[in-house]
Amino acid sequence: MRGNLKEARKKAGLTQQAMADKLGIGLRHYQKIESGDTNGSFEVWDALEDILGTHQRKLREISSNHRAPKENQ
């Protein structure tokens, strides 16, 4: 799980649906990004960085108790 992304989203007062809407993507796609099951595009990460005011390198971190996304295996 990308705990930093989830925490930043919640701190911004946004639901997963609200974040997906801001990004112009579907809810399920956003959920997969937040859970670490998919990476998402550069455009999505640039937008997340702008929306949340946190560097995407920090937002992208995956907790050690979750497997790496399939694209990286």
CHARMM-style PDB file with segment names, atoms N, HN, CA, C and O in Angstrom:
ATOM      1  N   MET     1       0.843  -1.187   0.000  1.00  0.00      PROA
ATOM      2  CA  MET     1       0.000   0.000   0.000  1.00  0.00      PROA
ATOM      3  C   MET     1       0.884   1.243   0.000  1.00  0.00      PROA
ATOM      4  O   MET     1       1.949   1.272   0.616  1.00  0.00      PROA
ATOM      5  N   ARG     2       0.424   2.243  -0.690  1.00  0.00      PROA
ATOM      6  HN  ARG     2      -0.441   2.220  -1.190  1.00  0.00      PROA
ATOM      7  CA  ARG     2       1.108   3.540  -0.694  1.00  0.00      PROA
ATOM      8  C   ARG     2       0.511   4.388   0.429  1.00  0.00      PROA
ATOM      9  O   ARG     2      -0.373   5.216   0.206  1.00  0.00      PROA
ATOM     10  N   GLY     3       1.013   4.161   1.628  1.00  0.00      PROA
ATOM     11  HN  GLY     3       1.731   3.489   1.810  1.00  0.00      PROA
ATOM     12  CA  GLY     3       0.493   4.832   2.814  1.00  0.00      PROA
ATOM     13  C   GLY     3       0.621   6.338   2.766  1.00  0.00      PROA
ATOM     14  O   GLY     3      -0.262   7.051   3.241  1.00  0.00      PROA
ATOM     15  N   ASN     4       1.723   6.838   2.192  1.00  0.00      PROA
ATOM     16  HN  ASN     4       2.441   6.258   1.807  1.00  0.00      PROA
ATOM     17  CA  ASN     4       1.920   8.287   2.118  1.00  0.00      PROA
ATOM     18  C   ASN     4       0.885   8.939   1.206  1.00  0.00      PROA
ATOM     19  O   ASN     4       0.406  10.038   1.483  1.00  0.00      PROA
ATOM     20  N   LEU     5       0.546   8.253   0.115  1.00  0.00      PROA
ATOM     21  HN  LEU     5       0.936   7.360  -0.110  1.00  0.00      PROA
ATOM     22  CA  LEU     5      -0.470   8.769  -0.803  1.00  0.00      PROA
ATOM     23  C   LEU     5      -1.827   8.798  -0.111  1.00  0.00      PROA
ATOM     24  O   LEU     5      -2.540   9.799  -0.176  1.00  0.00      PROA
ATOM     25  N   LYS     6      -2.180   7.715   0.542  1.00  0.00      PROA
ATOM     26  HN  LYS     6      -1.600   6.901   0.595  1.00  0.00      PROA
ATOM     27  CA  LYS     6      -3.454   7.643   1.243  1.00  0.00      PROA
ATOM     28  C   LYS     6      -3.538   8.709   2.331  1.00  0.00      PROA
ATOM     29  O   LYS     6      -4.555   9.389   2.463  1.00  0.00      PROA
ATOM     30  N   GLU     7      -2.469   8.851   3.106  1.00  0.00      PROA
ATOM     31  HN  GLU     7      -1.643   8.298   2.999  1.00  0.00      PROA
ATOM     32  CA  GLU     7      -2.446   9.842   4.189  1.00  0.00      PROA
ATOM     33  C   GLU     7      -2.574  11.259   3.635  1.00  0.00      PROA
ATOM     34  O   GLU     7      -3.318  12.073   4.182  1.00  0.00      PROA
ATOM     35  N   ALA     8      -1.856  11.557   2.557  1.00  0.00      PROA
ATOM     36  HN  ALA     8      -1.252  10.896   2.113  1.00  0.00      PROA
ATOM     37  CA  ALA     8      -1.917  12.896   1.961  1.00  0.00      PROA
ATOM     38  C   ALA     8      -3.310  13.181   1.405  1.00  0.00      PROA
ATOM     39  O   ALA     8      -3.816  14.296   1.532  1.00  0.00      PROA
ATOM     40  N   ARG     9      -3.928  12.172   0.790  1.00  0.00      PROA
ATOM     41  HN  ARG     9      -3.517  11.266   0.688  1.00  0.00      PROA
ATOM     42  CA  ARG     9      -5.282  12.338   0.264  1.00  0.00      PROA
ATOM     43  C   ARG     9      -6.263  12.647   1.382  1.00  0.00      PROA
ATOM     44  O   ARG     9      -7.081  13.561   1.273  1.00  0.00      PROA
ATOM     45  N   LYS    10      -6.173  11.875   2.457  1.00  0.00      PROA
ATOM     46  HN  LYS    10      -5.509  11.133   2.546  1.00  0.00      PROA
ATOM     47  CA  LYS    10      -7.075  12.091   3.588  1.00  0.00      PROA
ATOM     48  C   LYS    10      -6.830  13.445   4.244  1.00  0.00      PROA
ATOM     49  O   LYS    10      -7.777  14.127   4.639  1.00  0.00      PROA
ATOM     50  N   LYS    11      -5.572  13.833   4.361  1.00  0.00      PROA
ATOM     51  HN  LYS    11      -4.803  13.280   4.040  1.00  0.00      PROA
ATOM     52  CA  LYS    11      -5.225  15.132   4.953  1.00  0.00      PROA
ATOM     53  C   LYS    11      -5.809  16.279   4.118  1.00  0.00      PROA
ATOM     54  O   LYS    11      -6.180  17.326   4.648  1.00  0.00      PROA
ATOM     55  N   ALA    12      -5.881  16.055   2.811  1.00  0.00      PROA
ATOM     56  HN  ALA    12      -5.580  15.204   2.381  1.00  0.00      PROA
ATOM     57  CA  ALA    12      -6.468  17.056   1.911  1.00  0.00      PROA
ATOM     58  C   ALA    12      -7.993  17.031   1.954  1.00  0.00      PROA
ATOM     59  O   ALA    12      -8.647  17.856   1.315  1.00  0.00      PROA
ATOM     60  N   GLY    13      -8.559  16.089   2.704  1.00  0.00      PROA
ATOM     61  HN  GLY    13      -8.027  15.419   3.223  1.00  0.00      PROA
ATOM     62  CA  GLY    13     -10.009  16.003   2.834  1.00  0.00      PROA
ATOM     63  C   GLY    13     -10.702  15.422   1.619  1.00  0.00      PROA
ATOM     64  O   GLY    13     -11.863  15.737   1.354  1.00  0.00      PROA
ATOM     65  N   LEU    14     -10.000  14.575   0.875  1.00  0.00      PROA
ATOM     66  HN  LEU    14      -9.057  14.320   1.090  1.00  0.00      PROA
ATOM     67  CA  LEU    14     -10.547  14.016  -0.350  1.00  0.00      PROA
ATOM     68  C   LEU    14     -10.842  12.521  -0.196  1.00  0.00      PROA
ATOM     69  O   LEU    14     -10.069  11.784   0.418  1.00  0.00      PROA
ATOM     70  N   THR    15     -11.946  12.097  -0.751  1.00  0.00      PROA
ATOM     71  HN  THR    15     -12.573  12.695  -1.250  1.00  0.00      PROA
ATOM     72  CA  THR    15     -12.236  10.678  -0.843  1.00  0.00      PROA
ATOM     73  C   THR    15     -11.505  10.117  -2.054  1.00  0.00      PROA
ATOM     74  O   THR    15     -10.989  10.869  -2.881  1.00  0.00      PROA
ATOM     75  N   GLN    16     -11.463   8.797  -2.152  1.00  0.00      PROA
ATOM     76  HN  GLN    16     -11.882   8.186  -1.480  1.00  0.00      PROA
ATOM     77  CA  GLN    16     -10.869   8.195  -3.343  1.00  0.00      PROA
ATOM     78  C   GLN    16     -11.638   8.611  -4.594  1.00  0.00      PROA
ATOM     79  O   GLN    16     -11.036   8.859  -5.638  1.00  0.00      PROA
ATOM     80  N   GLN    17     -12.953   8.688  -4.495  1.00  0.00      PROA
ATOM     81  HN  GLN    17     -13.442   8.487  -3.647  1.00  0.00      PROA
ATOM     82  CA  GLN    17     -13.760   9.099  -5.652  1.00  0.00      PROA
ATOM     83  C   GLN    17     -13.461  10.538  -6.051  1.00  0.00      PROA
ATOM     84  O   GLN    17     -13.344  10.842  -7.238  1.00  0.00      PROA
ATOM     85  N   ALA    18     -13.337  11.428  -5.065  1.00  0.00      PROA
ATOM     86  HN  ALA    18     -13.432  11.181  -4.100  1.00  0.00      PROA
ATOM     87  CA  ALA    18     -13.025  12.832  -5.361  1.00  0.00      PROA
ATOM     88  C   ALA    18     -11.654  12.948  -6.026  1.00  0.00      PROA
ATOM     89  O   ALA    18     -11.471  13.743  -6.947  1.00  0.00      PROA
ATOM     90  N   MET    19     -10.699  12.157  -5.558  1.00  0.00      PROA
ATOM     91  HN  MET    19     -10.848  11.511  -4.809  1.00  0.00      PROA
ATOM     92  CA  MET    19      -9.357  12.191  -6.152  1.00  0.00      PROA
ATOM     93  C   MET    19      -9.412  11.665  -7.583  1.00  0.00      PROA
ATOM     94  O   MET    19      -8.821  12.259  -8.485  1.00  0.00      PROA
ATOM     95  N   ALA    20     -10.108  10.573  -7.793  1.00  0.00      PROA
ATOM     96  HN  ALA    20     -10.588  10.090  -7.060  1.00  0.00      PROA
ATOM     97  CA  ALA    20     -10.245  10.024  -9.145  1.00  0.00      PROA
ATOM     98  C   ALA    20     -10.875  11.061 -10.072  1.00  0.00      PROA
ATOM     99  O   ALA    20     -10.434  11.231 -11.209  1.00  0.00      PROA
ATOM    100  N   ASP    21     -11.903  11.750  -9.587  1.00  0.00      PROA
ATOM    101  HN  ASP    21     -12.261  11.612  -8.664  1.00  0.00      PROA
ATOM    102  CA  ASP    21     -12.555  12.788 -10.389  1.00  0.00      PROA
ATOM    103  C   ASP    21     -11.588  13.909 -10.738  1.00  0.00      PROA
ATOM    104  O   ASP    21     -11.560  14.371 -11.879  1.00  0.00      PROA
ATOM    105  N   LYS    22     -10.793  14.352  -9.765  1.00  0.00      PROA
ATOM    106  HN  LYS    22     -10.816  13.977  -8.838  1.00  0.00      PROA
ATOM    107  CA  LYS    22      -9.815  15.425 -10.023  1.00  0.00      PROA
ATOM    108  C   LYS    22      -8.775  14.993 -11.053  1.00  0.00      PROA
ATOM    109  O   LYS    22      -8.292  15.804 -11.843  1.00  0.00      PROA
ATOM    110  N   LEU    23      -8.438  13.705 -11.032  1.00  0.00      PROA
ATOM    111  HN  LEU    23      -8.830  13.047 -10.390  1.00  0.00      PROA
ATOM    112  CA  LEU    23      -7.427  13.174 -11.946  1.00  0.00      PROA
ATOM    113  C   LEU    23      -8.001  12.804 -13.310  1.00  0.00      PROA
ATOM    114  O   LEU    23      -7.255  12.592 -14.266  1.00  0.00      PROA
ATOM    115  N   GLY    24      -9.334  12.728 -13.397  1.00  0.00      PROA
ATOM    116  HN  GLY    24      -9.939  12.900 -12.620  1.00  0.00      PROA
ATOM    117  CA  GLY    24      -9.970  12.339 -14.649  1.00  0.00      PROA
ATOM    118  C   GLY    24      -9.816  10.856 -14.952  1.00  0.00      PROA
ATOM    119  O   GLY    24      -9.747  10.460 -16.115  1.00  0.00      PROA
ATOM    120  N   ILE    25      -9.763  10.033 -13.902  1.00  0.00      PROA
ATOM    121  HN  ILE    25      -9.819  10.355 -12.957  1.00  0.00      PROA
ATOM    122  CA  ILE    25      -9.646   8.587 -14.075  1.00  0.00      PROA
ATOM    123  C   ILE    25     -10.775   7.914 -13.295  1.00  0.00      PROA
ATOM    124  O   ILE    25     -11.459   8.561 -12.501  1.00  0.00      PROA
ATOM    125  N   GLY    26     -10.963   6.645 -13.520  1.00  0.00      PROA
ATOM    126  HN  GLY    26     -10.407   6.120 -14.165  1.00  0.00      PROA
ATOM    127  CA  GLY    26     -11.987   5.902 -12.809  1.00  0.00      PROA
ATOM    128  C   GLY    26     -11.589   5.613 -11.371  1.00  0.00      PROA
ATOM    129  O   GLY    26     -10.407   5.583 -11.029  1.00  0.00      PROA
ATOM    130  N   LEU    27     -12.594   5.402 -10.541  1.00  0.00      PROA
ATOM    131  HN  LEU    27     -13.554   5.426 -10.819  1.00  0.00      PROA
ATOM    132  CA  LEU    27     -12.353   5.099  -9.128  1.00  0.00      PROA
ATOM    133  C   LEU    27     -11.493   3.861  -8.970  1.00  0.00      PROA
ATOM    134  O   LEU    27     -10.525   3.882  -8.209  1.00  0.00      PROA
ATOM    135  N   ARG    28     -11.818   2.784  -9.667  1.00  0.00      PROA
ATOM    136  HN  ARG    28     -12.604   2.767 -10.285  1.00  0.00      PROA
ATOM    137  CA  ARG    28     -11.059   1.538  -9.510  1.00  0.00      PROA
ATOM    138  C   ARG    28      -9.602   1.728  -9.903  1.00  0.00      PROA
ATOM    139  O   ARG    28      -8.710   1.178  -9.257  1.00  0.00      PROA
ATOM    140  N   HSD    29      -9.354   2.494 -10.945  1.00  0.00      PROA
ATOM    141  HN  HSD    29     -10.079   2.941 -11.470  1.00  0.00      PROA
ATOM    142  CA  HSD    29      -7.965   2.758 -11.360  1.00  0.00      PROA
ATOM    143  C   HSD    29      -7.227   3.506 -10.250  1.00  0.00      PROA
ATOM    144  O   HSD    29      -6.088   3.172  -9.921  1.00  0.00      PROA
ATOM    145  N   TYR    30      -7.876   4.518  -9.675  1.00  0.00      PROA
ATOM    146  HN  TYR    30      -8.801   4.789  -9.942  1.00  0.00      PROA
ATOM    147  CA  TYR    30      -7.227   5.245  -8.580  1.00  0.00      PROA
ATOM    148  C   TYR    30      -6.968   4.315  -7.395  1.00  0.00      PROA
ATOM    149  O   TYR    30      -5.901   4.373  -6.784  1.00  0.00      PROA
ATOM    150  N   GLN    31      -7.930   3.467  -7.069  1.00  0.00      PROA
ATOM    151  HN  GLN    31      -8.797   3.420  -7.565  1.00  0.00      PROA
ATOM    152  CA  GLN    31      -7.753   2.542  -5.948  1.00  0.00      PROA
ATOM    153  C   GLN    31      -6.555   1.629  -6.174  1.00  0.00      PROA
ATOM    154  O   GLN    31      -5.822   1.330  -5.231  1.00  0.00      PROA
ATOM    155  N   LYS    32      -6.345   1.182  -7.411  1.00  0.00      PROA
ATOM    156  HN  LYS    32      -6.940   1.425  -8.177  1.00  0.00      PROA
ATOM    157  CA  LYS    32      -5.195   0.336  -7.722  1.00  0.00      PROA
ATOM    158  C   LYS    32      -3.883   1.102  -7.577  1.00  0.00      PROA
ATOM    159  O   LYS    32      -2.876   0.533  -7.155  1.00  0.00      PROA
ATOM    160  N   ILE    33      -3.892   2.383  -7.922  1.00  0.00      PROA
ATOM    161  HN  ILE    33      -4.710   2.845  -8.264  1.00  0.00      PROA
ATOM    162  CA  ILE    33      -2.696   3.207  -7.741  1.00  0.00      PROA
ATOM    163  C   ILE    33      -2.391   3.353  -6.257  1.00  0.00      PROA
ATOM    164  O   ILE    33      -1.253   3.164  -5.829  1.00  0.00      PROA
ATOM    165  N   GLU    34      -3.414   3.690  -5.472  1.00  0.00      PROA
ATOM    166  HN  GLU    34      -4.339   3.843  -5.820  1.00  0.00      PROA
ATOM    167  CA  GLU    34      -3.215   3.906  -4.035  1.00  0.00      PROA
ATOM    168  C   GLU    34      -2.810   2.618  -3.323  1.00  0.00      PROA
ATOM    169  O   GLU    34      -2.022   2.656  -2.378  1.00  0.00      PROA
ATOM    170  N   SER    35      -3.330   1.500  -3.760  1.00  0.00      PROA
ATOM    171  HN  SER    35      -3.970   1.469  -4.528  1.00  0.00      PROA
ATOM    172  CA  SER    35      -3.000   0.230  -3.113  1.00  0.00      PROA
ATOM    173  C   SER    35      -1.634  -0.300  -3.547  1.00  0.00      PROA
ATOM    174  O   SER    35      -1.087  -1.203  -2.915  1.00  0.00      PROA
ATOM    175  N   GLY    36      -1.084   0.264  -4.628  1.00  0.00      PROA
ATOM    176  HN  GLY    36      -1.529   0.998  -5.142  1.00  0.00      PROA
ATOM    177  CA  GLY    36       0.211  -0.185  -5.118  1.00  0.00      PROA
ATOM    178  C   GLY    36       0.105  -1.319  -6.120  1.00  0.00      PROA
ATOM    179  O   GLY    36       1.119  -1.916  -6.480  1.00  0.00      PROA
ATOM    180  N   ASP    37      -1.102  -1.629  -6.578  1.00  0.00      PROA
ATOM    181  HN  ASP    37      -1.926  -1.143  -6.286  1.00  0.00      PROA
ATOM    182  CA  ASP    37      -1.290  -2.708  -7.543  1.00  0.00      PROA
ATOM    183  C   ASP    37      -0.965  -2.294  -8.969  1.00  0.00      PROA
ATOM    184  O   ASP    37      -0.770  -3.150  -9.832  1.00  0.00      PROA
ATOM    185  N   THR    38      -0.904  -0.993  -9.227  1.00  0.00      PROA
ATOM    186  HN  THR    38      -1.063  -0.298  -8.526  1.00  0.00      PROA
ATOM    187  CA  THR    38      -0.510  -0.484 -10.537  1.00  0.00      PROA
ATOM    188  C   THR    38       0.262   0.818 -10.318  1.00  0.00      PROA
ATOM    189  O   THR    38       0.144   1.453  -9.270  1.00  0.00      PROA
ATOM    190  N   ASN    39       1.041   1.200 -11.306  1.00  0.00      PROA
ATOM    191  HN  ASN    39       1.137   0.685 -12.158  1.00  0.00      PROA
ATOM    192  CA  ASN    39       1.875   2.390 -11.150  1.00  0.00      PROA
ATOM    193  C   ASN    39       1.173   3.688 -11.505  1.00  0.00      PROA
ATOM    194  O   ASN    39       1.365   4.687 -10.811  1.00  0.00      PROA
ATOM    195  N   GLY    40       0.378   3.713 -12.546  1.00  0.00      PROA
ATOM    196  HN  GLY    40       0.222   2.902 -13.109  1.00  0.00      PROA
ATOM    197  CA  GLY    40      -0.205   4.966 -12.998  1.00  0.00      PROA
ATOM    198  C   GLY    40       0.761   5.693 -13.925  1.00  0.00      PROA
ATOM    199  O   GLY    40       1.963   5.430 -13.918  1.00  0.00      PROA
ATOM    200  N   SER    41       0.228   6.598 -14.712  1.00  0.00      PROA
ATOM    201  HN  SER    41      -0.749   6.812 -14.718  1.00  0.00      PROA
ATOM    202  CA  SER    41       1.031   7.320 -15.705  1.00  0.00      PROA
ATOM    203  C   SER    41       1.804   8.474 -15.070  1.00  0.00      PROA
ATOM    204  O   SER    41       1.524   8.889 -13.945  1.00  0.00      PROA
ATOM    205  N   PHE    42       2.780   8.979 -15.815  1.00  0.00      PROA
ATOM    206  HN  PHE    42       3.008   8.643 -16.729  1.00  0.00      PROA
ATOM    207  CA  PHE    42       3.529  10.157 -15.363  1.00  0.00      PROA
ATOM    208  C   PHE    42       2.589  11.334 -15.144  1.00  0.00      PROA
ATOM    209  O   PHE    42       2.758  12.104 -14.198  1.00  0.00      PROA
ATOM    210  N   GLU    43       1.598  11.469 -16.022  1.00  0.00      PROA
ATOM    211  HN  GLU    43       1.462  10.843 -16.790  1.00  0.00      PROA
ATOM    212  CA  GLU    43       0.648  12.573 -15.917  1.00  0.00      PROA
ATOM    213  C   GLU    43      -0.149  12.497 -14.610  1.00  0.00      PROA
ATOM    214  O   GLU    43      -0.390  13.515 -13.962  1.00  0.00      PROA
ATOM    215  N   VAL    44      -0.548  11.294 -14.236  1.00  0.00      PROA
ATOM    216  HN  VAL    44      -0.352  10.467 -14.763  1.00  0.00      PROA
ATOM    217  CA  VAL    44      -1.290  11.114 -12.985  1.00  0.00      PROA
ATOM    218  C   VAL    44      -0.419  11.495 -11.794  1.00  0.00      PROA
ATOM    219  O   VAL    44      -0.877  12.188 -10.886  1.00  0.00      PROA
ATOM    220  N   TRP    45       0.839  11.044 -11.793  1.00  0.00      PROA
ATOM    221  HN  TRP    45       1.211  10.481 -12.531  1.00  0.00      PROA
ATOM    222  CA  TRP    45       1.719  11.359 -10.662  1.00  0.00      PROA
ATOM    223  C   TRP    45       2.062  12.848 -10.600  1.00  0.00      PROA
ATOM    224  O   TRP    45       2.181  13.412  -9.513  1.00  0.00      PROA
ATOM    225  N   ASP    46       2.219  13.483 -11.758  1.00  0.00      PROA
ATOM    226  HN  ASP    46       2.122  13.024 -12.642  1.00  0.00      PROA
ATOM    227  CA  ASP    46       2.442  14.929 -11.778  1.00  0.00      PROA
ATOM    228  C   ASP    46       1.234  15.656 -11.184  1.00  0.00      PROA
ATOM    229  O   ASP    46       1.387  16.596 -10.403  1.00  0.00      PROA
ATOM    230  N   ALA    47       0.035  15.212 -11.561  1.00  0.00      PROA
ATOM    231  HN  ALA    47      -0.089  14.448 -12.195  1.00  0.00      PROA
ATOM    232  CA  ALA    47      -1.185  15.829 -11.037  1.00  0.00      PROA
ATOM    233  C   ALA    47      -1.325  15.577  -9.534  1.00  0.00      PROA
ATOM    234  O   ALA    47      -1.699  16.486  -8.792  1.00  0.00      PROA
ATOM    235  N   LEU    48      -1.033  14.365  -9.078  1.00  0.00      PROA
ATOM    236  HN  LEU    48      -0.729  13.626  -9.680  1.00  0.00      PROA
ATOM    237  CA  LEU    48      -1.101  14.062  -7.646  1.00  0.00      PROA
ATOM    238  C   LEU    48      -0.155  14.959  -6.858  1.00  0.00      PROA
ATOM    239  O   LEU    48      -0.508  15.471  -5.796  1.00  0.00      PROA
ATOM    240  N   GLU    49       1.041  15.141  -7.386  1.00  0.00      PROA
ATOM    241  HN  GLU    49       1.328  14.725  -8.249  1.00  0.00      PROA
ATOM    242  CA  GLU    49       2.024  16.017  -6.741  1.00  0.00      PROA
ATOM    243  C   GLU    49       1.474  17.442  -6.620  1.00  0.00      PROA
ATOM    244  O   GLU    49       1.612  18.073  -5.573  1.00  0.00      PROA
ATOM    245  N   ASP    50       0.859  17.941  -7.676  1.00  0.00      PROA
ATOM    246  HN  ASP    50       0.747  17.429  -8.528  1.00  0.00      PROA
ATOM    247  CA  ASP    50       0.284  19.290  -7.663  1.00  0.00      PROA
ATOM    248  C   ASP    50      -0.900  19.395  -6.709  1.00  0.00      PROA
ATOM    249  O   ASP    50      -0.998  20.353  -5.943  1.00  0.00      PROA
ATOM    250  N   ILE    51      -1.789  18.423  -6.751  1.00  0.00      PROA
ATOM    251  HN  ILE    51      -1.709  17.645  -7.373  1.00  0.00      PROA
ATOM    252  CA  ILE    51      -2.992  18.446  -5.913  1.00  0.00      PROA
ATOM    253  C   ILE    51      -2.642  18.352  -4.435  1.00  0.00      PROA
ATOM    254  O   ILE    51      -3.206  19.070  -3.610  1.00  0.00      PROA
ATOM    255  N   LEU    52      -1.710  17.463  -4.105  1.00  0.00      PROA
ATOM    256  HN  LEU    52      -1.252  16.879  -4.775  1.00  0.00      PROA
ATOM    257  CA  LEU    52      -1.416  17.171  -2.696  1.00  0.00      PROA
ATOM    258  C   LEU    52      -0.243  17.968  -2.126  1.00  0.00      PROA
ATOM    259  O   LEU    52      -0.040  17.987  -0.912  1.00  0.00      PROA
ATOM    260  N   GLY    53       0.530  18.626  -2.994  1.00  0.00      PROA
ATOM    261  HN  GLY    53       0.365  18.611  -3.980  1.00  0.00      PROA
ATOM    262  CA  GLY    53       1.651  19.429  -2.518  1.00  0.00      PROA
ATOM    263  C   GLY    53       2.761  18.609  -1.884  1.00  0.00      PROA
ATOM    264  O   GLY    53       3.480  19.091  -1.009  1.00  0.00      PROA
ATOM    265  N   THR    54       2.896  17.362  -2.334  1.00  0.00      PROA
ATOM    266  HN  THR    54       2.312  16.971  -3.045  1.00  0.00      PROA
ATOM    267  CA  THR    54       3.935  16.468  -1.829  1.00  0.00      PROA
ATOM    268  C   THR    54       4.655  15.869  -3.025  1.00  0.00      PROA
ATOM    269  O   THR    54       4.019  15.486  -4.007  1.00  0.00      PROA
ATOM    270  N   HSD    55       5.977  15.784  -2.950  1.00  0.00      PROA
ATOM    271  HN  HSD    55       6.494  16.095  -2.153  1.00  0.00      PROA
ATOM    272  CA  HSD    55       6.750  15.248  -4.069  1.00  0.00      PROA
ATOM    273  C   HSD    55       6.305  13.824  -4.365  1.00  0.00      PROA
ATOM    274  O   HSD    55       6.088  13.023  -3.456  1.00  0.00      PROA
ATOM    275  N   GLN    56       6.172  13.527  -5.645  1.00  0.00      PROA
ATOM    276  HN  GLN    56       6.348  14.178  -6.383  1.00  0.00      PROA
ATOM    277  CA  GLN    56       5.681  12.212  -6.033  1.00  0.00      PROA
ATOM    278  C   GLN    56       6.596  11.080  -5.593  1.00  0.00      PROA
ATOM    279  O   GLN    56       6.127   9.957  -5.408  1.00  0.00      PROA
ATOM    280  N   ARG    57       7.860  11.336  -5.425  1.00  0.00      PROA
ATOM    281  HN  ARG    57       8.241  12.248  -5.575  1.00  0.00      PROA
ATOM    282  CA  ARG    57       8.773  10.296  -4.926  1.00  0.00      PROA
ATOM    283  C   ARG    57       8.293   9.799  -3.564  1.00  0.00      PROA
ATOM    284  O   ARG    57       8.325   8.600  -3.286  1.00  0.00      PROA
ATOM    285  N   LYS    58       7.853  10.723  -2.723  1.00  0.00      PROA
ATOM    286  HN  LYS    58       7.828  11.697  -2.949  1.00  0.00      PROA
ATOM    287  CA  LYS    58       7.333  10.367  -1.404  1.00  0.00      PROA
ATOM    288  C   LYS    58       5.979   9.671  -1.529  1.00  0.00      PROA
ATOM    289  O   LYS    58       5.720   8.686  -0.837  1.00  0.00      PROA
ATOM    290  N   LEU    59       5.119  10.178  -2.408  1.00  0.00      PROA
ATOM    291  HN  LEU    59       5.329  10.978  -2.970  1.00  0.00      PROA
ATOM    292  CA  LEU    59       3.791   9.594  -2.592  1.00  0.00      PROA
ATOM    293  C   LEU    59       3.857   8.170  -3.149  1.00  0.00      PROA
ATOM    294  O   LEU    59       3.003   7.340  -2.839  1.00  0.00      PROA
ATOM    295  N   ARG    60       4.864   7.891  -3.964  1.00  0.00      PROA
ATOM    296  HN  ARG    60       5.558   8.565  -4.216  1.00  0.00      PROA
ATOM    297  CA  ARG    60       4.988   6.590  -4.630  1.00  0.00      PROA
ATOM    298  C   ARG    60       5.491   5.476  -3.717  1.00  0.00      PROA
ATOM    299  O   ARG    60       5.383   4.304  -4.076  1.00  0.00      PROA
ATOM    300  N   GLU    61       6.033   5.805  -2.562  1.00  0.00      PROA
ATOM    301  HN  GLU    61       6.121   6.757  -2.271  1.00  0.00      PROA
ATOM    302  CA  GLU    61       6.602   4.780  -1.688  1.00  0.00      PROA
ATOM    303  C   GLU    61       5.560   3.721  -1.343  1.00  0.00      PROA
ATOM    304  O   GLU    61       4.407   4.027  -1.039  1.00  0.00      PROA
ATOM    305  N   ILE    62       5.997   2.481  -1.400  1.00  0.00      PROA
ATOM    306  HN  ILE    62       6.934   2.233  -1.647  1.00  0.00      PROA
ATOM    307  CA  ILE    62       5.122   1.353  -1.078  1.00  0.00      PROA
ATOM    308  C   ILE    62       5.596   0.750   0.234  1.00  0.00      PROA
ATOM    309  O   ILE    62       6.786   0.494   0.414  1.00  0.00      PROA
ATOM    310  N   SER    63       4.665   0.526   1.144  1.00  0.00      PROA
ATOM    311  HN  SER    63       3.698   0.734   0.998  1.00  0.00      PROA
ATOM    312  CA  SER    63       4.987  -0.092   2.427  1.00  0.00      PROA
ATOM    313  C   SER    63       5.619  -1.452   2.191  1.00  0.00      PROA
ATOM    314  O   SER    63       5.275  -2.148   1.235  1.00  0.00      PROA
ATOM    315  N   SER    64       6.535  -1.826   3.056  1.00  0.00      PROA
ATOM    316  HN  SER    64       6.815  -1.261   3.833  1.00  0.00      PROA
ATOM    317  CA  SER    64       7.258  -3.088   2.903  1.00  0.00      PROA
ATOM    318  C   SER    64       6.374  -4.308   3.091  1.00  0.00      PROA
ATOM    319  O   SER    64       6.773  -5.411   2.717  1.00  0.00      PROA
ATOM    320  N   ASN    65       5.195  -4.147   3.656  1.00  0.00      PROA
ATOM    321  HN  ASN    65       4.871  -3.251   3.960  1.00  0.00      PROA
ATOM    322  CA  ASN    65       4.310  -5.290   3.874  1.00  0.00      PROA
ATOM    323  C   ASN    65       3.408  -5.560   2.671  1.00  0.00      PROA
ATOM    324  O   ASN    65       2.460  -6.338   2.777  1.00  0.00      PROA
ATOM    325  N   HSD    66       3.686  -4.940   1.547  1.00  0.00      PROA
ATOM    326  HN  HSD    66       4.457  -4.308   1.461  1.00  0.00      PROA
ATOM    327  CA  HSD    66       2.879  -5.129   0.331  1.00  0.00      PROA
ATOM    328  C   HSD    66       3.820  -5.480  -0.803  1.00  0.00      PROA
ATOM    329  O   HSD    66       4.924  -4.942  -0.882  1.00  0.00      PROA
ATOM    330  N   ARG    67       3.405  -6.361  -1.668  1.00  0.00      PROA
ATOM    331  HN  ARG    67       2.507  -6.798  -1.604  1.00  0.00      PROA
ATOM    332  CA  ARG    67       4.255  -6.756  -2.788  1.00  0.00      PROA
ATOM    333  C   ARG    67       4.400  -5.600  -3.771  1.00  0.00      PROA
ATOM    334  O   ARG    67       3.575  -4.687  -3.801  1.00  0.00      PROA
ATOM    335  N   ALA    68       5.453  -5.653  -4.568  1.00  0.00      PROA
ATOM    336  HN  ALA    68       6.124  -6.395  -4.544  1.00  0.00      PROA
ATOM    337  CA  ALA    68       5.693  -4.638  -5.593  1.00  0.00      PROA
ATOM    338  C   ALA    68       4.655  -4.777  -6.692  1.00  0.00      PROA
ATOM    339  O   ALA    68       4.133  -5.869  -6.918  1.00  0.00      PROA
ATOM    340  N   PRO    69       4.347  -3.673  -7.386  1.00  0.00      PROA
ATOM    341  CA  PRO    69       3.398  -3.752  -8.506  1.00  0.00      PROA
ATOM    342  C   PRO    69       3.874  -4.764  -9.556  1.00  0.00      PROA
ATOM    343  O   PRO    69       5.076  -4.960  -9.734  1.00  0.00      PROA
ATOM    344  N   LYS    70       2.939  -5.394 -10.238  1.00  0.00      PROA
ATOM    345  HN  LYS    70       1.962  -5.235 -10.093  1.00  0.00      PROA
ATOM    346  CA  LYS    70       3.251  -6.420 -11.217  1.00  0.00      PROA
ATOM    347  C   LYS    70       4.176  -5.913 -12.319  1.00  0.00      PROA
ATOM    348  O   LYS    70       5.002  -6.666 -12.834  1.00  0.00      PROA
ATOM    349  N   GLU    71       4.038  -4.623 -12.684  1.00  0.00      PROA
ATOM    350  HN  GLU    71       3.367  -4.011 -12.266  1.00  0.00      PROA
ATOM    351  CA  GLU    71       4.884  -4.063 -13.746  1.00  0.00      PROA
ATOM    352  C   GLU    71       6.356  -4.086 -13.367  1.00  0.00      PROA
ATOM    353  O   GLU    71       7.211  -4.087 -14.252  1.00  0.00      PROA
ATOM    354  N   ASN    72       6.676  -4.104 -12.077  1.00  0.00      PROA
ATOM    355  HN  ASN    72       5.981  -4.103 -11.358  1.00  0.00      PROA
ATOM    356  CA  ASN    72       8.054  -4.048 -11.626  1.00  0.00      PROA
ATOM    357  C   ASN    72       8.651  -5.419 -11.342  1.00  0.00      PROA
ATOM    358  O   ASN    72       9.827  -5.517 -10.990  1.00  0.00      PROA
ATOM    359  N   GLN    73       7.886  -6.449 -11.484  1.00  0.00      PROA
ATOM    360  HN  GLN    73       6.931  -6.370 -11.770  1.00  0.00      PROA
ATOM    361  CA  GLN    73       8.383  -7.792 -11.164  1.00  0.00      PROA
ATOM    362  C   GLN    73       8.983  -8.451 -12.369  1.00  0.00      PROA
ATOM    363  OT1 GLN    73       9.452  -9.586 -12.283  1.00  0.00      PROA
TER     364      GLN     73
END
